[in-house]
Amino acid sequence: MISLDDAVTARLESHGARFEVLVDPDAALAIRRDEFEGDLEDVIAAEDVFEDASRGDRPAESDLESAFDTTDPMAVIPAVIRRGEIQITAEQRREMQEQKRRRLIDIITRNAVNPQQGDAPHPPDRIERALEEAGFTVDPMEPAETQVDDALDALRPVIPISFAEVTMAVRLPAEYAGKAQAQVREFGDLEREEWQPDGSWVGVTTFPAGMQNEFYDLANELTSGEAETRVVKDEDDINVR
């Protein structure tokens, strides 16, 4: 269950009656797109269907039967969400828009680079300022992931930007390798690995180019600054010794 403060109202008028349910806004959008995965009871504020949610009034069972062929709230709730309108207040809209904006900036920061500066990552504040300069408006009713392409189109006239991946080789000294290599494995797509005769571990991993600084920080943190890293330019350069 979610709190009433976090819920929005989905409203459907059908068969001469009104039906309202209280649901998480992101989950409501996912349900409408048939993309929801999870337990419905985790994303609603009440296992109930209302005629007027603000007053707590419930519709007659005969109205539920006429409109949905069932009186089971857990069957009716998704139907109301899919067929009805999602009602949000101005404050909820602002909060949702800010959440999506932050998520969008995070996605772009982690994946985008500056091709004019050797594919150096763009810091979040630069992306934020550029979006503002471009006049890009985040849609609070759409997932941030689906707005990335439009945001990039808006950003390109303002800053040099592209999405790219980087392949990084890292050597972890023997005293840290046992534990540290497990976290390096999870950072990106591990291309290859090799344990060296001295007990050190060498791995080659690919991840979004915008995450290079994050990778350096992780490698240094895991090894007290003793990790060795370098960008792999091509297949012939992939071995690390």
Buried (B, 14 or more C-beta within 10 A) or exposed (E): EBEEEBBBBBBBEBBEBBBBBBBBBBBBBBBBEEEBEEEBEEBBBBEBBBBEBEEEEBBEEEBBEBBBEEBEBEBBBBBBBBBBEBEBEEEBBEBBBEBBBBBBBBBBBBBBBBEEEEBBBBEBEBBBEBBEEBEBEBBBBEBBEEBBEBBBEBBEEBBEBBBEBBBBBBBBBEEBBEEBBEEBBEBBEBBEBEEBEEEBBBBBBBBBBBBBEBBBEBBEEBBEEBBBBEEBEEEEEEEBE
